[in-house]
Structures are given as C-alpha cells and as structure tokens.
Amino acid sequence: MTNLTPNPSFSLTIRFQVPNRPGMLASVTMAVSSLGGNMGQIDLIEQTRQLSLRDITIDAASTEHAETIVAAVKALPDIKVLNVYDRTFDLHRGGKITVESRIPLRGQQDLAMAYTPGVGRICTAIAEDPEQVHTLTIKQNTVAIVTDGSAVLGLGNLGPEAAMPVMEGKAMLFKEFGGLDAFPICLATQDTDAIVETVKNIAPVFGGINLEDIAAPRCFEIEARLQRELDIPVFHDDQHGTAIVTLAALINALKLVHKSMTDVRIVINGAGAAGVAIARLLRKAGAEHIVMCDSRGILSLDRADLTAQKQDFAVEKSGNLADAMKDSDVFLGVSAPGVVTPAMVRSMAKDPIVFAMANPIPEIQPELVKQDVAIMATGRSDYPNQINNVLAFPGVFRGALDCRASTFTITMYLEAAQAIASLIKPSDLSHEFIIPSVFDERVATAVSAAVQQAARQDGVARA
C-alpha cells in the first residue's frame, strides 16, 4: 500500500529553541520535509540575540509518522524541543460543544417571564394544547444524536464513552451547517428493546432522532421500530446519509461517462448498514444490476448465512470480490482498507467509476489507479470528490423539522440526493468535481427545500 497523504487528523505543533543564527531554522524544515511531513505555519514566539523560540505546525500521515518526525527534530544538533502538542487532542479537550441561553437575563422582569412565575402560563398552555410544544420550546429545532457505541466510525464496538467525541462532532455539524441544536445521547446499553424504550422516553424533548454508530443488523430493527412508534422523524445517518450522498455523486459521475443508472453494473463491497441502505436507494433511483459483497464474497442465493437484509440482494452469481468487479461499471466501497487491488480495477468495464469510501484508509489508494479510472471518490477530505454525510443530514433534518414531518420517506432521500447533485452546474462538472464542497453554503438550504417538498408530496408534513 502506498503511503498515506499527511492530513490534519495527525496535526502537531513542535515548540523548539534554536541558536539565533542563519540556517538553524532551515535544518528543522529540511528534517520535516525529508520525512514527508506537510509543514504549515511557523511562528516566532520569542527571540534574543542568542536564541530563537519557534512553533512549527506539521501534518503527518499517522501517529507513527508524527513520532518519527518529532524524533528526527530532537536528534538535530543545537535544536532543543521544548514541547509537542497534538492539535487534534487539544481541540477536543473540555469537549467541543456547549449550551447557551438564546435570550439574555437582564433583570428581574426577564427572570419572572423566563422562569417562575411566568413560565407556569406556558406550561399550562402546552398541557391544554400539546401542539404548542413545537412553538414554545426548543423541540422545534432540536435533534437527539443517539448511539450505543457499538460501531464507532470504522473502529468497532468502543462503547458509549468512547463514542462521545463523534457525537459531539456531529452536534457541531448540525449547528454549523443546519442551524440545529443537537445533543449527544450515548447509551450504556446495547440491548435493542432498552434502546428503543429509552429513545421513546426522551422523545418529548426532541424534534427528530439521529441514530449513529449502531451496529448492523440491530440498527435496522431499532430504526424501524422507532419510526413506527414515534411521531417525529427518525434517521440512521450511517444508512441514509451515506446513501443520499453516494447517490448524488453517482448521478453526476454517470453524466460524465455517459452511462445510465438502469444499465450500469454496480458492485457494492460492504453489506452492513451503509451498504444495504445504498443498495436500497439505488434501486429506487433506477439501478437494476447490483451485486453486493461482504467479507465472505458475493451475496449469492446459495449462501445460508445471509441476514434478512442481505437476502434482499442475493443473486445467482457466486464468487469473491474480484469475480464481482470483473466487467462492472461502478465500484462502491463501504468496507475495509486495502481490499481492492489495481488488477481488480483494471478488470472493470471501460471508464470505471470507483468510490472507495472506507475511512480513514480507502479500499484502494487513489494513487494506485490514477490512470485506470474515469472517476475516483473517497471519504477523505484530502482527495477530490469527498463523499461526506455532512452534505446530507443537516439539510435533511432542517427540512424535516421545518415542515414538522412525522417521518422520513424514500422520496425525501431521493430528492435530497437530486438536490445535492444539481448544485454542480453542467459547465463545472468534471472528473474531480462531482459533488459540492461540505462548505458550500447552498447545500443545506437546497436539501432542506427538497426534503420539505417531498414530505408534502408524500403527505407526512404537518406544517
């Protein structure tokens, strides 16, 4: 496997002291660059006639890579390393989110209205007309981010405490991109019944429920039951967020290679929550030729180990991933690092589309097949065409809460994907630009509008 690209996930700042004479800083920068570190800002902290104190910011490719760089700097003659700061850990210290009052308390009058005795009138009004909870409380703008910590990123079953940094980050994204107030709910249970009952019991506070990092196949049952038993929208982002953004990117990729959704042969590697949801949404979008693989190979009709969700996509063909990819038009990976070889990609049909979305290490490094693919996408921010769920979930929930949708529908997902895809003008569409940037301010607004229109069309909007 080729070396990974340095990225901010492994960003560090080295504070060092050097003699104040020409060439000393250059020795540090040469040591960093010779080891493949990506240098950022260099700050002069303090200087005397004899000494200089500086900070240098470096992106590395891994923890081991960062440690190698630090060791090399420490080994330089006349260089004294005073401290090393892991910028990612520093960003997380104390947590990433907070709760703030929306209105100021400037005196006794404000206090009397916001709390006792005035708040009693609001409580009575909601008791008499429960619908007013949507306009007189935070419910109209609040999402619960619920996890049991059983499938945290690609790291596995880490538990609720270790899942919290992801959920905090998700809350940040809801706020920054959708203007929504979201809060982590990390549950100390992985029992399906207990999770369902807990979410039902806290639902009065929230306008929507975002399920996150819950392992398959339990995630399917938990979402289905909550959708049936709650009157607010429930969304498992690992399923539907991934599917929406994947479909959006594929719509535009197919335009570039002049192929149709109904004709292309699609291989999906990874038959967990994301893979199954992608396959279901692609079917609704018109895809007719889908072969799914898991760690044991193609989901074939002769296999007796398939879950109910996998059985829906079982085919007559059998074999391994390499067999599935031969002569296929599209590869969509939501699986594991390094499982695809250049030979597999070269066995695909003309102008292959490869979305290698495993994170942080994709199914195949883009550098290995640069000349063999028509379009390449990953889940990483340091390559073109990042397939990132943040393009979907803030706008999806913004739209659902604004029209007070009672649930989510397939039509809402399809329209969200079309809205994302449509933001790339035909004149701008290129092999390295098939999907908007996560910082494109149009995305959440466009997705929200599309979701609301679809909700009204499907009769689930209440406002």
N, C-alpha and C positions, 0 to 999 in steps of 0.2 A: 504494500500500500504506500502511496506517495505521502510525503509529509503534509500535515495539515497546515492551512494558512493561519498565521497569527491573528488573533481576534480579541476584542475587548473582554471576553469571558475570562481570559487569563491575563488581565492587565495588572501591572505592578509599577510602583514608583520606588526607585532606589535613591536614597539620600546619601551622598558621599562627599568627602572632603579631599581636595587635591591641592598641591602646591600651586601658587598663583604665578604660573609661568607658561609660555606658549607650548602648545602641543599636549598638555595634560588632559584636557577635555577630549581631544581627538583620540587619545588612547582608549578612553571609555567607549566612545561611539563606535570605534573600529571593532572593539571586542564584542559589542552587542550585535552589530550588523554582520560580523563574520559568522555568528551562530544563528542567524536568521531571525533575530528579534526585530520587530517593527517599531521604530522609535517615534514617539510623539513629542510632547512639549518638554523643553529643557529650561528649567528656571534657575536663576541665580538667587539664592536665598540670602547669602551674606558674603562679603569679601573684605579682606585686609590686604596689606602689602605682601603678606606671606602666604595666605591661604584663601581658597575659594570653597564655599559650601553650595552645592547644587542638588537639585532634584531632576531626575530624568524618568519620564514615563515610557513604558515599554509594553507592547502587546506580544504575548507569547502564544504558542500553539497548544500548550498543555502545562500541567503543573510541573512535570519533569523538565520540560523545555525551560520554564521560568527558573527553576532551581539551577539548571546548567548555566544560564546567563548570569545569575547572581554570583555563582561560584567563580565564573571567569572574571567578573569585575573585581571580586575580592582578591583574586590572585595577581592583579596588576601591581607592579611596583609603585610605591608612593601614593597609592589610592587607598583611602580609608572609608569603608562602607559603614555608615552610622546606623542606618535603619532600612528596612524593606517593608513596604506597605502593599498588601494585596488589596487592590482598589475595589474588587468585587465584594470581598468580605466587608470592607469598610463601608460600602454603600448600604449593606444590609444591617449594619449594627444599629440596634434600637428599633428595628422594624422599618418598613417602607411607607406605611400609611398611618393616618391619624383621623380622629373625629373632631370636627369643629362645628360650632354653632353657626347656623345660617343667618341669624339675626342678632344684633348686639343687645346686651342688657345694660342700658344707660342709667337706669334709676328704678325707683320703687314702682312706677307705673308699668314699665316693661315687665318687671318681675311678676306683678299681680296678673298681667294678661298671659304671660308665657307659662306660669306655674299657678299655684293657688293664689286667690280663689278662682280666677278667670278660667283656668283650664277645665274646671268642672263643667262649665257650659258646653265645652267642646266634647267632653266625654259623653254627656247626656245626648247631644245631637247625634253622635255616632251610634249610641245604643238605640236610639229611636229610628235611625236610618243608616244601617251599616254601610251602604254605598258611599257615604260621605268620608269613610276612612281613606278613600283614594285621593281626596282633595284636601283633607285636613291633617294628614300625617305624611311621613316620609314614604309610605308604601308605594306611592305613585312613581317613585324614582329609585327604588332600592332593590338590589339583587343579592340573594344569598349564594355564595360560592361554596358548594358542599363537596367534601371529599372524605374518603375513609383512608386515604394514604396507601391504597393497595396497588397502584400503578403510577407512581410518580415519574413524570417525564418518561425517559427510557431506562430509568434506574431501578424500577421494580417496586416491591412491597416494602416501603420505608416507614410506614406508619404515619399517624396524624401530625405529630410534632414536626417531623422532617418534611411533611408536605406544606407546612405553613408558608415558607418563603415563596413557593409557587403561587399559592392562593393570594398572598399579599401582592405579588406582582400582577396577578390577574385583576385584582381590585384597582390597582394603579391604572391599568389599561382601560378598564371600564370608565374610569373618571376622565382620563386624558382624552380618549377618543370618542366616548359616547356621552359624557356628562352625567354618568350614572353613579350613584353611591352604592358600592358593593362591599361586602364584608366576608372574610373567611370564616367558614364553619367547618372545622376539622373534627371529625367524629372519632371517638375512641371505641369504635366497634366496626366489624366487617360483616356483621350479620344482616342479611338483606331485609328481613322483617323489621329489625331495630332501626335501620337507616330510614326505611320508608316511614315508620311511625314518628321518628324524630323530626324529619323534614315536614311531615304533616302538622306536627305540633308547633313548629316555629313559623309556619307559612303565613299566619296573620300579619306578621311584620313586613313581609316582602311582596313586591310586585311580580317577581319572577325568581326562578330557581335555576342556577347554572351548576350542573353536575360536572365534576372534574376529577380526573385521575382515579377512576374506579375501575377495577379490572373487569375484563370480559370473562365469562359471559354474564356475571351478576349485573353489570351496568345496564344490559338490555332490559332485564326484568325490573330493576329499580326505576328506570326511566318510564317504562310502560305503565307500571302501577301508579306512579306519581301523576303521570299525565291523565290517567283515568280518575284518580281520587282527589285531585286538586282543581281549583277553578282559576289558577294562574299558570302562565306558560312555564314549561319545564324543558330544559335544553341541555343535552350532554355534549359539551363542546368537542371532546375528543372524537365523537362521532360526526356530528353535523357541521361544526365549524370547519373541521378538516375537509369534509365532503364538499361544502359550499365553495371554499377557496380552490380546491383541486378542480372542481368542475369549471369555475371561472377561468382558471389558467388553461385548462384543456380546450375550452371553447375558442380561445384566441390562438392557441398553438395549432389547432386543426385548420384555422383560417390560413395560416402561414404555409402549411404543407399541402393545402388544397385537398383535404380529405374530410369525409363526413362522419358524424358521430355514429350513424347507423351502420356504416361499412367497416370502420376500423376494428382491428383485433386488439383487444386490451388485456394486458396481464397485470394483475394486482398481486403483489407479494406482501403478505401480512393479512391474516384473516381474523384479526381482533376487532375491537370496537371501530377503529378508523377505517380499516379495510372493508368491513361489511357495510358501513354507512356510505362509503364512497361508491361501492358497487350498487347499492340500492338507489342512490341518487342518479348515478349514470344511467341505470336502466330507465328511470323516469324521464331522463333527458334524451332518451332515444337509443342508447347503446344496446346492441344486440349480440355482440360477440365478446363475452367477458370470461376469462379463465383466472381463477383465484388459486393462490398457493399459500400454504403455511409451512412450518418448519419440516413437515414430512412430505412436501411436494404438492402436486396438483390436487385440488379438492375434487376427487373423482367419485363416480357413483358406486364404485366397487369398494370404497373405504367404509369401514364400520365404526370409525372413531369420530365421526363428524358431529358437532353440536347442531342443534336445530337451525341456528343462524347460518352455519356453514353449509348445511344440506340444501339451503335455498339456492346455492350457487354451484352445486356439484354438477360435473359434466362427464361425458363418456370418456373423454381423453384422460390418460393417466401418465405419470412420469414425474420428473423433477422440474425445478425452476428453469434449467437450461432447455428442457424439452418444451416448456410452455412458451418461452421467449422466442423460439425459432419462428421466423416469418411474422412475428407480431408487429403491429404498428406503434403501440403505446406500452410503455412500462411505467407503472405507478408503484413506488415502494413506500410502504409504511411498516417497515420490519426491523432489520438489523444491519449493522455496519458491515461493509465488505462482502456481501453475499452475491453480488453481481460481478462478473468478470468482463474485461473488454471483448473476449470472444463471444460471450452471450449477446452483447450489444451488437457486435458485427453480424450476428446471425439473424437480426431483426430485418423487417422489410425496409424498402427504400425510405429515406427521410424519417428515421425513427425519432419518436418523442420519448424522452426519459425524464421522469420526475422521481429523483432519488431523495425521499423526504425523511429518512431516518436521521435523528439528531442525537448528538452533535456530529456524528460521523455517518455520512450517507452510505447507501447500498453500494455505490461506486463513486470514487472521486472524479469530479468533472474533468480534471486534467488528463485522466487516462483515456477518455473517449472524445476529446475535443474535436477531432477530425471525423468521428464516426456517427455523430448525432446531428439531427437537424435542429432540435431544441432540447436544452437541458435546464432542469429546475431542481432546486433543493429546498430544504427547510432552513438553510443558513442565511444569515444577513450579509456574509462576505462573498457571496457569489450572486450573479444576476438571477432574476426570476425566483425570488424567495416566496415559497408557499407558506404563508403565515396566517394562523387563525385570527389574528387581531384585525385582519381585513373584514372579518365577518361578524364576530359575536357582539362588539359594541353597537353596531348599527342594527343587528337583528333584534337585540333586546330594546334598544331605543325605540324602534318601530313598534315592537310588540307592546311595550308599556304605554307608549303614547296613544295607541288605539285601544288599549285595555283588552288585548287579545286574551281569550280564555285558554288557548293552547297554541302550539305551533303545528303547521301543516307542511306537507311536501311542497305544495305550491309556493309557500313562503320561502322555502330553501331554494327552490329553482329560480325564483325571481331575484332573490338576493345574489345568487351566482351571476345571473344575467346582468344585474346592475353593476357588479364589480367589473365584469368583463367589458361592459360598454364604456367604461371610463377611459379605456385606451382607444384613442382615435385611430381609424384605419391608417392614416398617414404616419402615425407614430409607432404602429405595431412593428416589432422586429424580433429577431431570434433571441435577443437578450432583454426584451421588454414586452412580456406577455401579460403582466399583472401589475397593478398600481403599487406604488410605494406605500408602506404602512403609515407614512407621514403625509400622504395625500389627504388634505382636509376635506375633499369631496366625498371620500369613501363612505363614512358613517352616515352622512346625510342621504346619499343615493341609496344605500342599503335600507335605511330606515323607511324612506318613501316607498320603496319597492315592497317591503315587508307589510307595511300598512295597507297598500293597495291589494296585495294578495290576501291578507286577513279579511278585508271587507268582501272580496270576491268569494272567499270560502265561508263567509258567514260566522267567523269567530271573533270579529271585532265588536266591542261594546261601547266604543266612543268614537 
